Amino acid sequence: MTELRLHGLSYEDRLRSADLTVRPGETVGLIGPNGSGKTTLLRCVYGTLTPTAGRALLDGDDLGALGPKARARRVATVPQDSAVEFELTVRELVALGRSPHKRFWEGDTGADHERAGTALARVGLADLADRPYPTLSGGERQRALVARALVQEPDLLVLDEPTNHLDIRHQLDVLALVRALGTTNLLALHDLNLAAAYCDRLYVLEGGRVVTGGTPAEVLTPALLEAVYGVRAEVVPHPTSGVPTVLYQHRPAAGQESSTM
């Protein structure tokens, strides 16, 4: 099992001396307002940005010292948005997840096609395997990228807003799948209730800094939500699962009473 440790990770003025740990097999969430540094931190981990200070260590190995292919054999990512119009079928796109494990001249094998088919079934896209990727909806594209990450068979899975564009059912399905993989997972989420339900621990970013971390119950407090997000909220146990559930309060206009969502 794989462990990720960040020590003083910084990138220009967008990320400042971030320390965090994702233990073997954990699902850890990054939360915080827009512009707080979540995506920058993830990009430093999976290699599209080079940190200006600090290190990201995967089982003690400095990710910054690995070449792109060596890193891709160990780390798979699902970006927040994919604007690339791949001229491939969905099955061909998903099979690209095997590329880090092969020489550049090697084509797809029967085993590769089988892995791709299995991954597509797991994300609910088996019926669309032969569709051109550009014809998919935003939510279908997101699930195809998750499937591509699955066939990569990574030690660490990094996801930036993996529920973007997904309807409620597929939000729950994708996050449940991520937890069930057995990989070490680091993901950024805007939805605090999804983060509480599917993450073992949370780190809160604000202004490029990690301001606190802990279990969802330790982190998601009315005081924290007021200080970091500028919102008033109650946090109550979910009636079935017991996980913290955030109930937001509208800030009333003059003469109006507050209400709870």
N, C-alpha and C positions, 0 to 999 in steps of 0.2 A: 504493500500500500504506500501511496505517495504523500509526502508532506511538502507544503509550500510555505516558505518564510520570506517576508519582505523586511529588509533592514534599511531604514532611512531612505526609502525610495522617493526620489524627487524628479520633477520634470519642469524646468523653467519656473514660472510662478504659478503653474496650474496644479502642481502636486508638491507637497512640502513635507519631506522627512517622514514618510508613511511607514509605520511598523504594523504588520499583522501576520497571523499564522492561520493556515488552514490545515487542520490535522488530517491524518490518513482517513479517507472515507467520509469526511465531513462535507456538508453543503453549507457554505458560508455566503451570506448576502452582504452586499454593499448598498447602503441607503443614504439618502441625503438630497437636498434640493438640486434643481438644475444648476449646472456650473460648479458643483461642489468638488469635482475631480474624479468621479467614479469611472467614467469612460477612459480618462487619461491613465488612471492606475491600471485598468485592465489592458490597455494598449501597451503599456510598459512591460506587463507580464507576458503577453503573447507576441510581442516583438515588432509591432508596427511603429512604436516610438522607442528611442534609446534613452534611458534615464540619464539625467544630468548629474545625479548622485545616487548613492545607495546601490543595493543589490536585491535581486529576486532569486532565491535559492530553491531548487526543486530537489529534494532529498540531498541537500548539501551542494548540488551542482549549480554553478552560476549560469542562469539562463542566458545572460548577456554574452557568455563566452561560447555558446553553442551556435553552429551554423543554422540557417533556416530549415534545412531538411531534418537535421538532428533534433531541433526544437519541435518540429511538426510531428515527429514520431512520438513525442511525449506530451505535447500540449495541443488540444484542439479548441477552436474558438467558434462561437456563433455570434457574429457582429450584430449591432443594433439594427442596421439597415444594409441591404445589399442592392446598390443601384446598378450593378453590372448586369448587362443583358447577355447571359450565357447562351450561345447558340448550340445548346445541348438538350437532350431529353432529360427529364427528371432523373431517370435511372443512371444516365451517363454522368450527370452532375454529382449524384450521391457517390458513385463509384470513384470519383476523384479523391475521395477521402483515403483511398489506398495508396495514392501516389508517394507519400513519404516512405512507404515500406518497399518501394520497387525502384529499379534502375529506370532511367528516363526512356529507354527504348522498349521496355516491357509493356505489353498490352494487358487488358483486363482478362482475368482467368475466370473459369467457371465458379471458383470459390469467391472471387470478387463480386460476380453477379449475384451469387447467393446471399452474400453479406448485404449488398445493396437492397435486395428484395426484402430481407428480414428487417432491415432498418426502416424501409418505407412502410412496411406493415405496422411497425411499432409506433410510427407517428401518424398513421391513418391515411397514407397517400398511396397505398398499393395500387389502387385503381387508376392513378394518374402517372404511373411509371413511364409511359411512352409519350406523354405530353411534352411539348417544348417548354422548357423552364420559363421563358419570357411570358407565356400565356397564363401563368398561375396568378392567383390573387396574392395580395401581400401576406396574408396569413398562411397560405399554402407555401409560399416561398420560404417563410420563416421555418416551417416544419421540415421542408426539404433540406435546409441548411443544418437543422438539428440532426437529420438522418445522415448527412455527410459527415458530421462530427462523430456520430456513432460508429461508422465503418472505419474511421481513423483509429479506433481502439486506443484512445489516449490514456495516460495516467492521470492527467489533469484536464478538466473540462472548464473552459472560461466562456461565460455567456453574458452578453451585454443586452439587457432588456429582452430576454428571450420570449416574453409574452406580447411584445409589440405586434399589433395587427391581429392578434388572435381573439376569437370569441371566448366567452367564459369557459365553455366546455374544454376547448383546446388549451387554454391557459392552465387549467387544472391538470389535464392529461400530460402536457409537456413537463411541468414541474414535478409531477409524480414520477414520470419516466426518468428524469434526471436523478432524482433521489434513489431510484431503484437500480441505477447502473452499477453502483459499487465503486465508481470513480471518486476522486477528490474533486470537488466542484466549487468554483468561485463565480458568483453572478451578481450583476447589478439589477436592482428592481426599484421601480417607482411605487408600486402598490405595497403599502406597508402590511396589509393583512395577508397578502400572498407571501411576503417575506417572513412573517411570523409563522405561517402555517407550514412552510416548506424548508426553512433554513434552520440548521442547528444553532448557529450563532450569527450575529449581525455586527457589522462595523458601520459607524456613522461618520460620514465625511461632511465637512463644512469649510468652505474657503480653501480647498486643497489640503486640508489637514484631517487626520483621523482624530475625532474628538472623544470617542468612547467605543467600547465593544463589549459584547457579552451575549447571553442568551436573549431571545426575544422578550422574555418577561423582565429581564434586567434593563434592557435598552429602551423599550417602548413604554415610556412613562409620560404622563401629561406634561411634566416639567421639561423633558427633553423635546417633545413635540412643539411646545411653545417657544423654547429657546432656539431651536434649529430651523423649524418650518414656519414659525410665526402663526401657529394655529392653536386654538383651544380644542381639546378633545378629552373624552373619557376613554379609558382602557379597561375592558372587562373581559373575563374568560368567555371563550366561545362555549355555547351551551352543550355542544356535543364533544368537541375535542379538548376543550379547556385551554387552547392556545390563546394568547392575548389578541383581542380584537379592538381595533381603533374605531371609535365613534366620534366623528368630527362635529364640532359645533359651529354653526354660522355665526359670524360677527354681525350682530344686528345693526341695521340702520337706525338713525335717531328715532326714538319713539317706538321701536319694534322690540319684541322679546326675542331672545335667542332660541334656536331650535337645534335638535340633534339629528344627524343623518344616521 
